[in-house]
Amino acid sequence: MATRRHIVPALTVASLLLLAGCAGGSAEGGETAGGATPSGEPTSGGEAVFAVDSAFFGFDPNVTPAAQDARVLRQMFDSLLYLDESGELQPWLATKWSASEDGLSYDFTLRDDVTFWDGTPWNAEALCFNLDRIVDPAAGSIYAIGLVGPYESCEATAEFSATVTLSSPFTAFLNNLTSPFLGMNSPTAAAAVDPADYLIKPTGSGPFVFESYTPQDRIVLTKNEDYAWAPGNAQHAGSAYLDKLTFQIIADATVRIGSVRSGQVQGIGNVPETEVAALEADPSMQFIAQQQSGAPYQLHFNADRVFADPLVREAARAALDIDSAVKSLYLGTYERAWSPLSPTTIGYDDSIEGSFEFDARQAGELLDEAGWELGSDGVRTKDGETLTVTYMEYTPNREKRQDLATLFEANLEAVGFDVDVQFLATAEGQAMAQNGEYDIAGLSLVAVDPNVLYQMYDPRFIPTPGQTGFNLSHTDAPEVTELAARSQSATGDERLEVISELQHEVVDNARSVGIYVPTYTLALNGLEGVRFDPEGYPIFFDAYLAG
């Protein structure tokens, strides 16, 4: 097999400007958005093991916020709609849809031949159950609740017809229905157990059925033999080719790359950057780099503490040598980020690129202006208070984010900050975020629509005790809230202008600072037919073992 490298952007903006918020996939070099092109005829049967680098949060699409989980969700859950390679919405579990002129109601006609794994029929009642469940506080939705926006109600007008009502226009609604986080659950299964139990043993209607989950080890899926409702962009009809698909957690990068080279696993995610050149030179391997749309990895400055002063936020940004950090850690695999949107997301404004720079001298001058005096010990103080910041990052070391924290700690301390870096397990990190006990926190969000800006900068998404949210900068500024609200209802060119203004407002006021563009890298050995959805999540429905 010839070595194949695919650098696949998840979305192209130019072809979508007329679609008022739609997004889709395309690829460089003549490849399709699906990524890998099969070298032979597909064969049925066998088991594929795909190794991931970190643990899972859970598998309830209505609840989990994790991109790692979404890579599994995409195999188990079907969506109402999907986006084709041109960025146009296409039918999946819904066959027809229409929106009212005021943008407050949507009528859906649904497929009448779909069943969940437990035999529960897919119908309008099932659709309404899922949407109602997302906004029910008892379910504890973290991410999906932002995707449904101002959802108000859902009414089953017939067995396979439903009307969804919003309290205000929400341009992103139809796009968001393509997300794996809005995959449809079996109402019977989801209502039968506590949300915490359903989180680790869900029931969908997708091509792979949940079989077992061993925390910190693996999740095992088996073929849904009855599956007959794949979306129109699938490469074949009927059930999946693979009999079994396992996602195994192998945190150690050396072990992970060794496992795929030896054939112990057929694929891995998050390929170590130092191994890319060797993989490209290996004729038995395939390397894929899939850019992901949404919000890049960025550092958010908590404006409820020392970063309430915009001069201190600007100083912290100027102190960070982002270019050097990204180049040294990712060796060209990841692009440096500038905006709170990833470049492949509709509405991305490239005029922001280069609008600020690393300048330690300027950082010091800004801190001087803000009244923080540099002491003989190299730490700044003001009115008897030390310029201490708590920098929160999660463990394990996903995408070398802990390494970034170590580099940025040195950058910040060089200009007078006293930095307390804390690497926390998920539960500890969530508690710290909900209590606002941090100054710097990293975050990336994968999304098909620029609605992520609303989720990151509208005050209703500021984390509070017991409630997770993505407004980690604690932004609560009228001008930002107004722009975020307009981005929900505007369409066409007007929406693009609002999204551009919102990006500039965030950057001009240093509410967060972009670090790198998440790019999901894969190495495959003997596994063909892997495709990707517009958000950059792999699809294994058409995957098969090479003969």
N, C-alpha and C positions, 0 to 999 in steps of 0.2 A: 504494500500500500504506500502510495506517495504521501509524504508529509503534507498536511494541510493546516494552514494558519488562517483563521478568519477573524478580522477585526470588524465587529458588527455594531454600528450605532443602533440604538433601540428605536429612535424616531427621527424622521426628517421633518423640519419645520416648513420648508418652502412649499411643499405640496399640500399643506394643511391650512394655509391662511384663510381659505374660503370656507372652512368647515366650522368656524366659530367654536373652537375648543376641542375638536377631535384630534387624535394623535395616532400614528401608526408606525410601521417598521419598514426599513429599507436597509440595504447593505452596500458596502463598497465592492468594487471589483467584479460586479455582475452577479454576486451571490444573492439569494433570496433572504428575506428577513428570517427565515427558518434557520439559517446558519449552515450546518453541515449538509453536504450533498452526498447521498448514499453512493457508494462505489459499486454496489452490486444489488441483486434482487433481494427484497426483504424476506426474512425467514421467521416463522413463528416458533415460540417456545423458549425455554431457558430462563435463567435468572440473571439480572444485572444488579451489581452492587455499586452504588455511587457514594463516595466518601465526602463528607462535609467537615468543616473545621471547628464547629462550635455547637453547643447544645441547643435544643429546641425549647421554645417557650410553651407551645401547645398547638393544637391542630383544629381549633374551632375558628373558622374564618371570621365569624362575627365578633370575635374577641381579640385574638392575637395581633400584635403590631409588628412582628418580626419578619424581615425579609427571608431569613433562613427557613422559617415555617412556610412562607408562601411558596417556596420551591417544592414543598411537599403538597401543599394545598392545591396547587395547579393540577396535580395528578388525580386528586380525589373528588374535587368539586367542579360542577359545571356552572357557567355564568349565564345571565340572561341574554347578553349580547357579546360580540367580540369585534375587534377592530382589524380590518384587513390591512394588507401591505400598503395600501394607498391612504390609510387613515380613515376609512369610511366604516361606519357602524354596520354590522351584519347580524342576522338572526342566529340565535343559538337555542336557549330554552324558550325564548320569546320568538314568535314567527312574524309578528307585526307590532308596531308601536307608533304612537303619535303624541304630539304635545299641544296643549292649548295655546292660543295666541298670547295669553298673559304669562305663560311659563309656569303656571301653578298646578297643572294637572297633566298626567301622562296616562294614556290608555294602552294596555298591553294585551295582545292575544298570544296564548301560550301553546306550546306543543302538547299534544294529547296522548303521546306514546312513551312517556318517560316514567320510570319508577326509581325510587331510592333503593339502596342495597337491602333494606329491611322490608321491601315490598310496598311501602307507602307510596301512593301515586303522587306525581308532580302535578299540581293544579294551582288555581288562583289562591286557594286557601293556604297552600304551602308558601307561595310568594309572600302573601300578607303576613304570615307567621314570621318569616325570616326578617322582614323589614321592621315589624313591630318589636321583635326580639332585640334588634340592634339598638334601638333607642330605649329599651327597658333597662333602668339602672341595675336591676338584679342580674342581668347577663354580664355586666362589667366590660362592655365593649371599650377597647382602647383606640383602635384605628378605624374600624368600619363606621363608627358613629360619625366621624368627620366626613366620610365619603358620601353618606346620605344627606348631609347638609341639613336644610330646614325641613326635613321630612315631618309630615303631620299625620297622615293616615293612609291606609290601603283598604280598598273595598273590593271584594270578589263580586263582580257584577254578573258572572255566569261561571260555570265550572272551570272554563279555561280563558276567562277574561277578567281583568282587574283594572281598577283606576287608582293611581297613586296621586295623592294630593300633597303639595308643599305649602308652607306658610309664606314663602317668598320665592322669587325666581332663583334658580340655581343652575347656571349654565353647564356646570361640570357633571350634572347628575347622570346623563346617559353614558358619557365616557366612563364614569366611575363604576357603572354596572358591569363593565368588562373585567374588573379587577378580581383576582383570586380572593381578596378579602371580602368581596360580596358574593362569594360562592354560596350555593343554596344547600342548607341542611335539611335533613328529614325532620319534619315537625314532630313525628311520633317519638323518634329517638331523642331529640333535643329537649323535649318536654318531660321525658321520663326520668331524668336524673339531674342532680345538681350541676350547675355550670362548671364547677371545678372538675367533676368527673367526666363530663362531656368533652372538656378541653383536651383530654388525653385519650378519648375513645369516641371519635365522631362518626357520623353516618352521612354520606353524600350520595350523589348519583353518578359520579365520574367513572372513568375507565379503569381505575385501580381502587381496590377495596382495602380499607384498613384491616390488617390482621393482628398486629401486635406492636407494642411500644415498650422498649426497655430504656428508662431514663438514663441519660449520659452514655448511651450505647447505640441504639438503632431503632428505626421504625420500619416495619415490614409491611409491604402492600402486595396484594395478589390481583390477578386479572379479574375484571368484571366480565364474566362470560356473556352476560345479557346486554352489554353496552351496544347501542345502535343509534346514538344521537350525537356523534361527533360534530364539531363546528365545520363550516364549509371550507376552511383553510387546511383541514387535516388532509394528509396524503393518502389515506385509505379509509374504507368504511368498516363497520363491524367493531369487534373487540380489539384491544391492544395486542401487539405482537408478543411482548414479553409475558411469561407466566407469573413472574414475581419480580418486584422491584424493591430493593432495600436501600435506605439511606442510613449509612453507618457513620458515626461520629469518630473521626480520627483527628484529634487536635494537633498532634505533632506533625509539622509540615514535612519533615524528613521521612517519617513513616508513611505519610499519605502519598508522597511522590514515589516512594519505593514500592508501595502497594499497587499503584496503577502500572508502573513499569513491569512489575513481575506478573501482572495479570490476576493478582488476588482480588482486585476490584477492577471494574470496567471503566470507571470514570471518577474524577475528583473535581471538587470545586476549590476556588482560591489557590491557584497554582503559585508556589513561591516564585517571586520575580527572578531570583538567581537561576532558576531552572528553565526559563522560557527558551533561551538560545539552544540548550541541549535538547529540549523537546522538539524544536523545529528541525533539528538535524537528525532526529530519529525517525526513520521511515515507517516504523510500526505505530507511531503515535499521531494524534491529532490535537492541535492547540486552538482554542477558541477564546477570544476576548470580546465580551458582550457588554457594551456600555449600557448603563441603566438610567432611565429618565426619572424625574422628580426633583428632590433636593439633594445636592451633593453633601459629602461629609463636611460639616462646618462646626466651628466653635461658637457657642452662644454665650453672650455676656449677660449675666443676671443683673438687670437694672434695678432690682430692689435692694442691692447692697452697695458695695464700693463702686460698681459700674453704673450707678445712677448718674454719675458725672460723665457726660459724653466725651470730655477731654481725656478721662482715664480710659474709656473704651478705645478711643482713637490711638492713645499711646500704646495700649496693649497690642493693638493690631499692627502698629508700626514696628513694634519690637519683635514680631514673629518673622523669622526667615523661612517663609513658606516654600519658596522655590527650591532652596537647598534641601529642605526636609523631604519634599516630595521626590526630588531627583535621586537623593541618596537612598531612600527607603524603597522606592517603587521602580527605579531603573527604567523609566519610560513607559511602564505598563499602564500607569494611571496618569491622566492629565491633571494639571493644577486647576483648581476651581477659583472663580471670582465672584460669582453671583449666588444668591440663595436658591437659584434654579440651576439644574444641570443643563449643559449646552444642547442636549437632544430633546429638551422639553419645549413644547410649543410656548411661544412668548418670550423665550430667552433673549435678553438684550446684550449683544456682544459689545456694545459701547462701554460697558462697565469694565471690560478687561483692561488691565493696566492702570486703573483709576487710583490705585494706592500702591505703596511699595514698602519694602523692608528698609527702615531707616532708624537705627538705634539712637542716633543723635536727636532726631526729631521726637522720638518717644520720650527721651529725657526732658526735652524742652517743654513738651506738652504736660508732663507731670510737674515740672517746675511751675508752669502757668496755673495748674490746678491746685498749687499750694503744698505739694508733697515734696519735702526737703530730703535730699540724699544725706544719710548719716555716714560716719566713718566706717561703719560695718558693711556699707554697700546697700543697706535697706532704707527705704524712705519712710518718713513719718509725717503726720500732720495733726496738730493739736493733741499730741501725746498718743496718737493712734498709729499703729504700724500698718503699712500697705500690704496686708496679707490677703491672699486669694486662695480659695479652695478649688482645685481643679479636679473634676470628677470624670473618671473613665471606667468602663466596664471590663471585667475579666471573663473569659480568657482574652488573649491579645488579638482580637479580630482585626484583620487587615492592617496589622502593625500600629493600631491606634495608641497602644501604650508606649510604643517607641516614639511616636509623634509627641506624646505628652512629655516624655523625658527630654526631647530636644527643645520643645517650647518652654519647658520649665527653665532651662538654662538661658534661653532668649529673654524671658521675662525677668529673671533674677539679675541679668546683666544690666538692666536699666533701673533696678531698685525695688522690684516686687519681691515680696516674701511668699513663695509658692508652696502650697501644701497639696501635693498630688496624691490622690487616693484611687486605687484600683479596686473596684467593688464587684461582688457577685450581683446578679440581677436583682434579687430581692432587696439587698442593701442599697443599691443604686436607686431603685424606684422609691424607696422610703426617703432617701436624701433629696431626690428631685421633688417629691410631693411636699416635703417640708421646706423646700427652698433653701436648704443648707449648703449651698454651693455658689461659686462665682463664675466658673467656666464649666461647660458641659458640651460634649460632642454629640452630634446627631446627624444621621442621613435618613432620608425617606424615599422609598421607591414608589412612584406614582405615574399614572398615565396623563395626568392633567395638572396644570399649574395651581390647582386648588390647594396644593401643599402650602402655598404662601399664606393662605387664610388660616390653615391649621397651625402654622408656626408663629403667626404674629397677631392674631385676633385675641383679645384678652380672655375670652371665654375658654381658651385652651391653656391658660396658665395652670400648671399643676397645683393641686391643693391636697391636703391630707386625705388619703384614701382615694384620690382621683388622679389618674395619670393624664398628662396633656403634653403637647409638643411645643408650646410656647415657652421654651426654656430660657429665653431672654427676658421673660416677664414684661414684654412690651405691652404697654397700656397707654398709647398715645392717640388722641382723637383723630389726627390726620392719617395714622396707619389704619386704625379701625375703619375709617370711612373708605379708604382705598380698598381694604380687604372686603368690605361689604359690596362695593361696586364691582369687584372682580367676580362676585357670585352671580350677578344678574346681567352684566353687560355681555354683548355678543360681537362677533366679527372684529373689525378694526378697533372699535371702541374698547373691547375687552383687552386686546393686545396693548393698547396705549395705557390702560390702567395697570396691567401687569408690569409693564415697563416702569411706570412711575413707582410702583410698590418696590420693585427691585432696587431702584435708585435710592429710595427713601431708606431702605434697610442698610445699604452700603454707605450712603452719605453720613448716616448717624451711627455707623459701626455697631449695629445691634447684634450682628453675627459676622463671622469671617469665614469665607469658603476656603477649604484646604485641598481636597482632591475630588475628582469625579469617580464615584464607585463604578468599577468595571468588573463584572463577574467573569473570572477566567476559569476555563475548564481544560482538563487533559483527558482524552478518551483513548482507550485501548480495546479495540474490537467491538465497540458500540457505535452503531450508525443510526442516522435518522433523527437525531436530537434537533428539535426546533426551539424557537423562543417566541414568547408573546411580546407585545409592544413595550412592556415594562422591563423586559430583559430576563424574565423567569423561564427556565428550561421546561420544555414539554416533552414527555417521554412516551406519549401515545403512539407515535410512529417509530419509536426507537426499536432496534432489533440487534441481535448479536450477529456479527459478521462471520461468514462461514470460513 
